[in-house]
Amino acid sequence: MLDRLRRRKLKTPLERGFYGGEEEHRFDLDLIWYRDWLFVGHDCEVAKSGDYMTVQIGEYPILIVRDRDGSLHAFHNSCRHRGSRICSAEHGNSARLVCPYHQWTYQLDGRLFAARDMGASFDRAQYGLKPVHCTSVGGYIWVCVAKVAPDFEPIRKHIEPYFLPHHMQDTKVAFESTIIERANWKLVWENNRECYHCAANHPELCRTYPEDPAVTGVDAGNDNPRIAAKWARWESLGLPSKFHISASGQYRTARMPLINSR
């Protein structure tokens, strides 16, 4: 697979197999989705003690919960006894986490609280929920299912100034809609990274969002005078706005203006 990637022509799409092959899909999961930090929700969705939410990352069901001290935790949503899924609802609140199969009961910080008939030698401390890396920045929750997660602090330093002015942790969810795109994620991603198709396909978007190829490029519109003027004004007011890209190219930030707004 590495040889195929090295042989590819940089100005053309990947070979067909990279979009639909089963082996390629497993590599995608193992090398990308199971290794990096993923945004999964907002602090306001688990604002109170006992609030939880569940997400699915590939083959891994994940549980995110707020404990009694206000700390945020993420766990594999699987009981340590027989592997039953502990929380099946997308959102909920519970004083403790109880497995519906054999009622093993866990504290909100993942420690095993009760497991009946396990014998005197049973050590509850060894059977807490399996943790998942979890952090929050500017009201946004991120998790990573890798055994060793990449250092999140460079990302935090990069994006937090852009998030904080909006006080997302103090908001509420007024409406929620789930869209399942029945398409290969690489094709969706490639489509997202260019606006060459926007004029014909997204006229509503083009009324407010700049139809400038540079906006989705590596400079994000630095040479666009309308965008540059907006950034300069917002930065003068103390609102981080200008385009920044990490040295690795893995993440970037910019505050994109509505072009017909003041």
NORZIPE-V342031 format. One record per pair of residues at least 4 apart in sequence whose C-alpha atoms are under 7 Angstrom apart, sorted by the first residue. I is the first residue (numbers start at 1). J is the second residue. D is the distance in Angstrom with one decimal. If there is no record, write none. Layout:
i: <I:I>
j: <J:J>
d: <D:D>
This chain:
i: <1:2:3:4:8:14:16:17:18:19:19:21:22:23:24:25:26:27:28:28:29:29:29:30:30:31:32:34:34:34:35:35:35:35:36:36:36:37:37:37:38:38:38:39:39:39:40:40:41:41:42:42:42:43:43:43:43:43:44:44:44:44:46:46:46:46:46:47:48:49:49:49:49:50:50:50:50:50:50:50:51:51:51:51:51:52:52:52:52:52:52:52:53:53:53:53:53:53:54:54:54:54:54:55:55:55:56:56:56:57:61:61:62:62:62:62:63:63:63:63:64:64:64:65:65:65:65:66:66:66:66:66:67:67:67:67:73:73:74:74:74:74:75:75:75:75:76:76:76:76:77:77:77:78:78:78:78:79:79:79:79:79:79:80:80:84:84:86:86:86:96:96:96:96:97:97:97:97:98:98:98:98:99:99:99:104:104:105:105:105:105:106:106:106:106:106:107:107:107:110:110:111:111:111:112:112:112:112:118:132:132:132:133:133:133:133:134:134:134:135:135:135:136:136:136:137:137:137:138:138:138:138:139:139:144:152:153:154:155:156:159:159:160:161:162:183:184:185:186:187:188:189:193:194:194:195:195:196:197:198:198:198:199:199:202:203:205:206:206:208:208:208:209:209:210:213:214:214:214:215:215:215:216:219:220:221:222:224:225:226:227:227:228:229:230:230:231:231:231:232:233:234:234:234:235:235:235:241:241:242:242:243:243:244:244:244:245:245:245:245:246:246:246>
j: <5:6:7:8:14:18:20:21:24:184:186:25:26:27:28:29:30:31:32:33:33:34:58:34:35:35:36:144:145:146:144:145:146:149:144:149:150:142:143:144:142:143:144:141:142:143:141:142:140:141:139:140:141:47:139:140:141:169:169:170:171:172:51:52:53:65:66:51:66:66:67:68:70:65:66:67:93:94:95:108:65:66:92:93:94:63:64:65:66:91:92:93:63:64:65:90:91:92:62:63:64:90:91:61:62:63:60:61:62:61:76:77:74:75:76:77:74:75:76:77:73:74:75:72:73:74:108:70:71:72:73:108:71:72:108:109:109:134:131:132:133:134:129:130:131:132:129:130:131:132:85:86:87:83:84:85:86:83:84:85:86:99:129:127:129:99:101:98:99:100:105:106:107:108:105:106:107:108:103:104:105:106:103:104:105:114:115:112:113:114:115:110:111:112:113:114:111:112:113:128:129:125:128:129:124:125:127:128:122:143:144:145:143:144:145:149:142:143:144:141:142:143:140:141:142:141:156:160:160:163:164:168:168:169:149:156:157:158:159:160:163:253:164:240:240:188:188:189:190:191:192:193:216:213:216:211:213:213:201:202:203:206:203:206:206:207:209:210:211:258:259:260:258:259:259:217:219:220:221:219:220:221:220:243:243:227:228:228:229:230:231:257:232:233:234:257:235:241:242:236:237:238:239:241:239:240:241:254:255:254:255:253:254:252:253:254:249:251:252:253:250:251:252>
d: <6.3:6.2:6.2:6.3:6.8:6.3:6.9:4.9:5.6:6.4:6.8:6.2:6.4:6.4:6.2:6.4:6.1:5.7:5.5:6.7:4.8:5.7:6.9:5.2:6.8:6.0:6.1:6.9:5.6:5.7:6.7:6.7:5.0:6.9:5.8:6.9:6.7:6.1:5.4:4.6:5.3:5.4:6.3:5.8:4.4:6.7:5.8:5.8:6.1:5.2:5.5:4.6:5.4:5.9:5.0:6.1:6.3:5.3:5.2:6.4:6.1:6.0:4.7:5.6:7.0:6.6:6.1:6.6:6.5:5.2:5.2:5.0:6.3:6.5:5.5:5.9:4.9:4.9:5.4:6.7:5.8:5.7:5.8:4.2:6.7:6.9:5.4:4.2:6.5:5.7:5.4:5.9:6.0:5.3:6.6:5.4:4.4:6.6:5.6:4.6:6.2:5.0:6.6:6.0:5.2:6.7:5.8:4.5:5.9:6.3:6.1:5.4:6.8:5.8:4.8:5.0:5.5:5.2:6.1:5.1:5.6:4.3:6.5:5.9:5.4:6.3:6.8:5.8:5.7:4.7:6.3:7.0:5.5:6.5:4.9:5.8:6.7:6.2:5.9:5.1:6.6:5.8:6.2:5.5:4.3:4.9:6.9:5.6:6.3:6.5:5.6:5.8:6.8:4.9:5.4:4.7:5.8:4.6:5.3:6.3:6.1:6.3:6.9:6.2:6.5:6.9:6.6:6.4:4.6:6.5:6.7:5.9:5.2:5.8:5.6:5.0:6.3:6.6:5.5:5.8:4.4:6.3:4.7:5.3:6.3:5.8:4.9:6.1:5.4:5.1:6.6:5.7:5.5:4.4:4.9:7.0:5.2:6.2:5.9:5.5:5.0:6.9:4.4:6.5:5.8:6.7:6.1:4.8:5.9:6.8:6.4:5.5:5.4:5.1:6.4:6.9:5.7:4.4:6.6:5.9:5.4:6.6:5.4:4.4:6.1:6.7:6.5:6.1:5.7:5.0:5.0:6.6:4.8:4.4:6.2:6.2:6.1:6.2:6.2:5.5:6.5:6.6:6.0:6.4:5.7:6.9:6.5:6.0:6.1:6.1:6.2:6.4:5.7:6.6:5.7:6.5:6.1:6.7:6.1:4.8:6.8:6.9:5.6:6.6:6.5:6.6:5.7:6.3:6.0:4.9:5.1:5.7:5.6:5.9:6.3:6.6:6.4:5.4:5.0:7.0:3.9:4.4:5.5:6.9:6.3:6.6:6.0:6.0:6.0:6.4:6.2:6.8:6.1:6.3:6.2:6.9:5.9:5.4:5.7:6.2:6.6:6.5:5.2:6.6:5.0:5.5:6.2:5.5:4.6:5.4:6.6:5.6:4.3:5.5:5.3:6.6:6.0:6.0:4.1:6.5:6.3:5.8:6.1>
